[in-house]
Amino acid sequence: MHVLGRLLLGAFALLLAVPAGAAILVLALLVDPTANAWLTGGALAGVDMALSDLSAGLPPEGLLLLVAGLAQALFVLLFVPPALVGFAGEIFARRGYLWYGAGGGLLTAALPWLARGAVRPQTIGTAPGLLAAEARLTLILFVVGASAGLIYWMIAGRSAGFSRAEPHAGGA
């Protein structure tokens, strides 16, 4: 019965951690001037693509693919890190806020690097503007993952662990 309670509490914690991470991501993207310009340019390009497809009489498949790709990326960035860190915290009975905050932040920040999987060519990798933008995005993703991890910790992480500790009988 304790395991079922932990699973329900973990699911509830994820239910609140994911929207909190999404809110922090939206806030960070709106506050950061570089990300804001990138987001505005991408939105305008998406609207232009959708309108040109519709005016040519084509079905809006490109827009649907864009929305599906965005939904998949958001799922991977917002759901997977707190779920993995929370599951590992339950298995190893980790109860510290650093486990959930730093673990969620590091995993979320590392996901784009892991998804890329390949090293960029040397000429592109040394561009100072590109390095600054990647560092800024990595910091934003760390804050997003850390906030989602801390929300998870506040709800379910402080009492993590599937096994119950037996009460210690005092005396010799």
C-alpha positions as CSV (number, residue, x, y, z in Angstrom):
1,M,0.0,0.0,0.0
2,H,2.9,2.3,0.7
3,V,4.2,1.8,-2.9
4,L,0.9,2.8,-4.4
5,G,0.8,5.9,-2.2
6,R,4.3,6.9,-3.3
7,L,3.4,6.4,-6.9
8,L,0.3,8.6,-6.6
9,L,2.3,11.2,-4.7
10,G,5.0,11.2,-7.4
11,A,2.4,11.5,-10.2
12,F,0.8,14.5,-8.4
13,A,4.2,16.0,-7.9
14,L,4.9,15.7,-11.6
15,L,1.5,17.1,-12.4
16,L,2.6,20.3,-10.6
17,A,6.3,20.3,-11.5
18,V,5.8,20.2,-15.3
19,P,3.6,23.3,-15.5
20,A,5.9,25.1,-13.1
21,G,8.9,24.3,-15.4
22,A,6.8,25.4,-18.4
23,A,6.0,28.7,-16.7
24,I,9.6,29.4,-15.9
25,L,10.6,28.5,-19.5
26,V,8.1,30.9,-20.9
27,L,9.1,33.6,-18.5
28,A,12.8,33.1,-19.2
29,L,12.3,33.2,-23.0
30,L,10.3,36.4,-22.7
31,V,12.7,38.1,-20.4
32,D,15.9,37.2,-22.2
33,P,16.4,39.5,-25.2
34,T,18.2,37.1,-27.4
35,A,15.7,34.3,-26.8
36,N,12.8,36.8,-27.3
37,A,14.2,37.8,-30.7
38,W,14.7,34.1,-31.7
39,L,11.2,33.2,-30.5
40,T,9.6,36.1,-32.4
41,G,11.5,35.3,-35.5
42,G,10.6,31.7,-35.3
43,A,6.9,32.5,-34.7
44,L,6.8,34.8,-37.7
45,A,8.5,32.3,-39.9
46,G,6.0,29.6,-38.8
47,V,3.0,31.9,-39.5
48,D,4.5,32.8,-42.9
49,M,5.0,29.1,-43.8
50,A,1.5,28.2,-42.7
51,L,-0.1,31.1,-44.7
52,S,1.9,30.4,-47.8
53,D,0.9,26.7,-47.7
54,L,-2.7,27.6,-47.2
55,S,-2.7,30.3,-50.0
56,A,-1.1,27.7,-52.4
57,G,-3.9,25.3,-51.6
58,L,-1.7,22.8,-49.7
59,P,-2.9,21.2,-46.5
60,P,-1.2,22.6,-43.4
61,E,1.0,19.6,-42.9
62,G,4.1,21.6,-42.3
63,L,2.4,23.5,-39.5
64,L,1.2,20.2,-38.0
65,L,4.7,18.8,-38.1
66,L,6.1,21.9,-36.5
67,V,3.5,21.7,-33.7
68,A,4.2,18.0,-33.2
69,G,8.0,18.5,-33.0
70,L,7.5,21.4,-30.6
71,A,5.3,19.2,-28.4
72,Q,7.8,16.4,-28.4
73,A,10.6,18.8,-27.5
74,L,8.6,20.3,-24.7
75,F,7.8,16.8,-23.4
76,V,11.4,15.8,-23.3
77,L,12.5,19.1,-21.7
78,L,9.7,19.5,-19.1
79,F,8.6,16.0,-18.2
80,V,11.5,13.6,-18.6
81,P,14.0,15.3,-16.3
82,P,11.8,15.6,-13.2
83,A,10.4,12.1,-13.8
84,L,13.8,10.5,-14.1
85,V,15.2,12.4,-11.1
86,G,12.1,11.7,-9.1
87,F,12.2,8.0,-10.0
88,A,15.8,7.7,-9.1
89,G,15.2,9.6,-5.8
90,E,12.4,7.1,-4.9
91,I,14.6,4.1,-5.7
92,F,17.6,5.4,-3.8
93,A,15.5,7.2,-1.1
94,R,17.2,10.5,-1.8
95,R,15.5,13.3,0.2
96,G,17.8,16.3,-0.3
97,Y,16.6,19.3,-2.2
98,L,20.0,19.4,-4.0
99,W,19.3,16.0,-5.5
100,Y,16.1,17.2,-7.1
101,G,17.1,20.8,-7.9
102,A,20.6,20.2,-9.2
103,G,19.7,16.9,-10.7
104,G,16.7,18.2,-12.6
105,G,18.7,21.3,-13.7
106,L,21.7,19.4,-14.9
107,L,19.7,16.8,-16.8
108,T,17.5,19.5,-18.4
109,A,20.5,21.6,-19.4
110,A,22.4,18.5,-20.8
111,L,19.5,17.3,-23.0
112,P,20.2,19.6,-26.0
113,W,23.9,18.6,-25.8
114,L,23.0,14.9,-25.6
115,A,20.4,15.2,-28.4
116,R,22.9,16.9,-30.7
117,G,25.3,13.9,-30.2
118,A,27.9,15.2,-32.5
119,V,30.6,17.8,-32.1
120,R,30.2,20.9,-34.2
121,P,32.9,21.8,-36.8
122,Q,35.7,23.7,-35.3
123,T,35.0,26.9,-37.3
124,I,31.4,27.1,-36.1
125,G,32.3,26.1,-32.5
126,T,34.6,29.1,-31.9
127,A,32.2,31.8,-32.9
128,P,31.8,34.0,-29.7
129,G,28.2,34.9,-30.4
130,L,27.2,31.3,-30.8
131,L,29.1,30.3,-27.6
132,A,27.3,33.0,-25.7
133,A,23.9,32.0,-27.0
134,E,24.5,28.4,-26.1
135,A,25.7,29.3,-22.6
136,R,22.6,31.5,-22.2
137,L,20.3,28.7,-23.4
138,T,22.1,26.2,-21.1
139,L,21.6,28.5,-18.1
140,I,17.9,29.0,-19.0
141,L,17.4,25.2,-19.2
142,F,19.2,24.6,-15.9
143,V,16.9,27.1,-14.2
144,V,13.9,25.5,-15.7
145,G,14.9,22.0,-14.7
146,A,16.0,23.1,-11.2
147,S,12.7,24.8,-10.6
148,A,10.7,21.8,-11.7
149,G,12.9,19.5,-9.6
150,L,12.4,21.7,-6.5
151,I,8.7,21.7,-7.0
152,Y,8.8,17.9,-7.2
153,W,11.0,17.8,-4.0
154,M,8.6,20.0,-2.1
155,I,5.7,17.7,-2.8
156,A,7.1,14.2,-3.0
157,G,10.9,14.3,-2.6
158,R,11.1,15.2,1.1
159,S,9.7,11.8,2.0
160,A,11.1,9.8,-0.9
161,G,11.8,6.1,-0.7
162,F,9.6,3.0,-1.3
163,S,10.6,1.2,1.9
164,R,9.4,2.4,5.3
165,A,11.9,2.8,8.0
166,E,11.1,0.7,11.0
167,P,10.7,2.6,14.2
168,H,13.8,2.3,16.4
169,A,13.1,0.9,19.8
170,G,15.1,2.7,22.5
171,G,17.0,1.1,25.2
172,A,19.4,-1.8,25.4
